[in-house]
Amino acid sequence: RCNFKFDDYYSFYSDINIPKPIDLKYNKICDEDIDTFTSEYNIPQNKIKEFCEKYKSMIKNHFENLYPIQDGKYYIFSKTKDSMALDVEGAGKDDKTNVRLYQFNRSSAQKFLVKSIGNGYYTISAECSGKALDVESASKENGTNVWQYSPNGTNAQQWVIKRTSDGYFNIISKCNDLYLGTESNGKFNRYDIRVYKGNNSDSQKFLLKKVKYYLELNGYQIETVNLLEYVVN
């Protein structure tokens, strides 16, 4: 976003904190580590639109690479089965409860809190239990099961969420660099969730849709946007 200042100066500010600023003058990412990017350029008022358009694509791509997804609660759908979502089996609250794909039903077993922990990694926690998405025994074997487990800060519970060229996301384990993916067992309308070597298949691509909460009031729906932990009182 840009704000007009005196003498035809404009300030460009990021709306979120970024670890490295964008140097618009030299069309590159700066090396200095600072909390937020602020830069001023003497640009005639009639050229500001042209300037913004020129750098819009670079800025958009940079932010999407650094922060592919915002913190919040999400439904996680598979590209191969778009009517099915990531689901904690039986909405279980115990450690080692299996995580699977299951018919979308908007239950707490299908709502996951995605939270950045820095350095490009995220934790993914089930609303129904508060337990973290976890690679079983932190195994490095292709096809290892994924379940939920009490948060413990290990690499088995840290994930890279990377945007794909077709608008979906890969979810990659820090502990083994394997990709979250689906495997059908052909029974009970369920598909196991495991980690596999990356193969660019649709079974390793997921769509994250933000959970929206509504309050009905006199015929109107009031929807929270970012403050999912707060309610109308």
Disulfide bonds with the S-S distance in Angstrom:
none
